[in-house]
Amino acid sequence: MPSFTCTASSCHPIWCSSAGKGGPDLNKQRLPNVEINGGSKRYWAWSSETLSHVSGVATLSSATSVAQNEYIAKQQLRQNIPTKKQFVDSHRQGVIIEGGVGYRQTVVIRSYEVGPDKTATVESILNLLQETALNHVWMSGLLSNGFGATHGMMKNNLIWVVSRMHVKVDHYPIWGEVVEIDTWVGASGKNGMRRDWLIRGQASGIVFAKATSTWVMMNQQTRRLSKMPKEVRAELAPWFIEKKAIQEDDPEKIVKLDNKATYVNSDLKPKRGDLDMNHHVNNVKYVGWMLETIPEDFLETHHLSSIILEYRRECGSSDIVQSLCQPDDDGILTDGIQHDNQVTNLISGFPLASEILRGNGLLGSVSLMPLRYTHLLQLNGESQKEEILRGRTTWKKKIISLSFQPN
């Protein structure tokens, strides 16, 4: 349903041909003529006072003056947000599942969502998670005119913020591949909500990725976290289920880095395009800032297999951000197998150890690059550096490459 850094009423116009049969008497209504790109003339009018509901979507039962409530009506026309629960959305290729409370969306991986190896980027996957979450709320009939906010939330001036997210990726979808994304929600304590996702290939049925996240509410004016009002809980509770994509009995804690971190980028500035509808830097942008600090040669040979994000505060358009990254010396990669610290220390202490072991057939190709990194995003202020985000990334070696090789 939303984002930390984060994550209007609607109506259809009445379109009537000038020669339409069985329609309203257009002469008596004196509607203005609108000619579209040289085509036949059609009549367009709307009214926020004469709404009726057809299949749960607000439509018009009669037409009145275009000038009346013009701004609201145009916004309603363009968004067309359902006012009742929908079970199928042909435009978004979405359907309600899980006994009427979950959501599944079919997505084709676009060319602009993949990297040089033709596989979807981490940022693209996170964007798809956010989009399907919002579409789930859209189809629920609970969506107001906020960024995933329900009617009760808007009444109480509340917005969603994500406090934690964990994504595991086993396989990356490729350009042109059709994937199905399932998402559902559940309770998280008294004042939070959990949202989970599962991504699978439509043709193969292979599960590509799983994700879980925790959301809380923030007062849009005070920017303080808020308890969940009873009316909001009443809206959400019927949609809660206990199913979990990732079982986290004891969530991993992420230590705070200091300025002695190996990799530091101290001059990151949000752009206007980085802001979401809640005027926060979108959480997907944070991930981009995190990954930019990791060595390029490592990124070329490894895929992200897990990412844990702990959000601490929002980031605005005028903030300057510092990104810190520290490799974790807790394992090496040997033919795709991670070994413990004892082996790591052995090989690290003897530069020729890997060559000797390989020569004796005990090891294959050995990479001394760490498989895990700890991250920190913080405000780069003169007096204090407030935390924005703590992160942990885990990586695996790329097995195949789908990059284009010219003749």
Secondary structure, 3 states (H helix, E strand, C coil): CCCCCCCCCCCCCCCEECCCCCCCCHHHHCCCEEECCCCCEEECCCCCCCEEEECCEEEECCCCCCCCCHHHHHHHHHHCCCCCCCCEECCCCEEEEHHHCEEEEEEECCHHHECCCCEECHHHHHHHHHHHHHHHHHHHCCECCCCCCEHHHHHCCEEEEEEEEEEEECCCCECCCEEEEEEEEEEECCCEEEEEEEEEECCCCCEEEEEEEEEEEEECCCCCEECCCHHHHHHHHHHECCCCCCCCCCCCCCCCCCCCCCEEEEEECCCHHHECCCCCECHHHHHHHHHCCCCHHHHHHEEEEEEEEEECCCCCCCCCEEEEEEEECCCCEECCEECCHHHHHHHHHCCCHHHHHHHCCCCCCEECCCCEEEEEEEECCCCCCCEEEEEEEEEEECCCCCCCCCC
